[in-house]
Amino acid sequence: MKFLLTLNIPTKNGMSHMIVAEHPAKSIEEFQKVLQSEDFILVEEWQTQEYGDIKNEGKLLINHRFVGKIRVYKPR
């Protein structure tokens, strides 16, 4: 399942750092349990392209302490 994560880390332009992350969790509640049990979560990162398509950027480890907000990703 893909999730939109807002991370509490600084960016160059002062905006929120957001990523689309895919994880085998089947619900946001299941993903919450994973976040509570692991320091680093392995996900597949997806980047939004020019025309709204998303491209797989490979594996990414995320430290759960920097995740500020999560929602299920819904493409526009």
Secondary structure, DSSP 4 states (H G I P E B T S, - for coil): -EEEEEE-S--TTS--EEEEEE-S-SSHHHHHHHHHH-SEEEEEEEEE-TTS-EEEEEEEEEEGGGEEEEEE----
